[in-house]
Amino acid sequence: MKDLCRAYQIPLLSGKDSMYVDGLLPGAFGEMHRVSGLPTLFFTAVSVLPDLRRALSLTWKRPGDLIYLVGDTRPELGGSEFYEFLGYVGLSVPQVNPDAFLACYRLFEEAGQSELLASAHGLYRGGLAVHLALSSLAAGMGVEVDLSGVAMDAPDFAALYAESAGRFLVSVDPAHAPRLEELFHGQPLFCLAESAAIKLTRLSGTAGPCWKHRSPP
């Protein structure tokens, strides 16, 4: 945390937050039991949004908008939700590179300030597949995703579930796509899909179709 705060020049104003997650839950006979979660670092950040109209949500806005992945996906599945589901832990945990990420973050901010983005959402627990689903469910839309350009040297499940840091999902009006691609020239930017009014999500990777889901009407 110290390294990241110094790299991004984030001031630490207080040491009030705690790593303890404790609570009291009632038992079957009215007795109380202390329940403790795993030690967790809480980090609270506050910033200023000068123009609320430029706030971005995770929801796709219109059918036909293009969906991009910002940032590199590496086969970093150690400690991931995917491995936990399979009963594994793994060794390749996500690595954070502040210097490499900062250039992309600044371009991301510029794209938002220039109103090129219709939506934006950070990727974290669960990986790309989970957050594609979150944005699609929030919008009530489907997507047909091409993963062939994501984590090309890794299996499709890494593209879907790796939890590599420094990534965002954004949607863009097709009219703004050339400006976005020009802005991010030389940075990892991948066009994944086009949002659709039909509630069908289909994912295809280097080995062909790998997942399909139709939401109930």
CORVENPE-V63019 format. One record per residue. RES is the residue in one letter. D_CENTER is the distance of its C-alpha to the mean C-alpha in Angstrom with 1 decimal. Layout:
res={RES	RES}
d_center={D_CENTER	D_CENTER}
This chain:
res={M	K	D	L	C	R	A	Y	Q	I	P	L	L	S	G	K	D	S	M	Y	V	D	G	L	L	P	G	A	F	G	E	M	H	R	V	S	G	L	P	T	L	F	F	T	A	V	S	V	L	P	D	L	R	R	A	L	S	L	T	W	K	R	P	G	D	L	I	Y	L	V	G	D	T	R	P	E	L	G	G	S	E	F	Y	E	F	L	G	Y	V	G	L	S	V	P	Q	V	N	P	D	A	F	L	A	C	Y	R	L	F	E	E	A	G	Q	S	E	L	L	A	S	A	H	G	L	Y	R	G	G	L	A	V	H	L	A	L	S	S	L	A	A	G	M	G	V	E	V	D	L	S	G	V	A	M	D	A	P	D	F	A	A	L	Y	A	E	S	A	G	R	F	L	V	S	V	D	P	A	H	A	P	R	L	E	E	L	F	H	G	Q	P	L	F	C	L	A	E	S	A	A	I	K	L	T	R	L	S	G	T	A	G	P	C	W	K	H	R	S	P	P}
d_center={19.9	23.1	22.0	18.8	20.7	23.4	21.3	19.6	22.9	21.6	24.7	25.0	27.3	27.8	27.8	27.9	24.7	25.5	24.1	26.0	24.8	28.1	29.6	32.8	32.9	36.2	37.9	40.1	43.2	41.9	41.2	38.1	35.8	33.5	30.1	27.9	24.3	23.2	23.3	20.1	19.6	18.9	18.1	18.6	17.9	19.8	19.9	21.9	20.9	24.1	23.6	22.0	22.2	19.5	16.9	13.8	12.4	9.7	12.7	14.1	17.4	20.0	20.8	21.1	18.2	16.5	12.8	11.6	9.0	9.5	10.0	11.7	11.0	13.7	15.3	14.1	14.5	16.7	16.1	13.3	13.4	14.8	17.5	18.4	19.0	21.3	23.0	22.0	20.8	20.5	21.1	18.4	16.0	13.1	14.9	14.2	16.3	16.7	19.2	17.3	14.0	16.3	17.6	14.4	13.5	17.0	16.7	13.6	15.8	18.7	17.1	16.4	19.9	21.4	20.0	18.7	15.4	15.7	12.2	9.0	5.7	3.4	1.1	4.7	7.7	8.6	6.6	6.5	9.4	8.5	5.9	8.5	11.0	9.8	10.1	13.2	14.8	14.4	16.2	18.5	18.0	17.6	16.3	17.9	15.5	17.0	15.3	18.4	17.2	14.1	15.3	18.8	20.8	19.0	19.4	17.3	16.0	14.4	12.6	11.5	10.8	10.6	8.3	9.1	8.4	8.4	5.9	5.1	6.2	9.7	12.8	16.2	19.9	21.5	24.1	21.6	20.1	22.8	22.4	18.7	19.5	22.4	20.5	18.0	21.0	20.8	17.1	14.6	13.9	13.9	15.1	13.9	15.6	17.6	17.1	20.3	22.3	23.1	21.0	20.6	17.5	18.6	16.8	19.0	18.8	21.4	23.6	23.5	22.1	20.0	18.9	20.2	20.1	22.1	21.5	24.8	26.5}
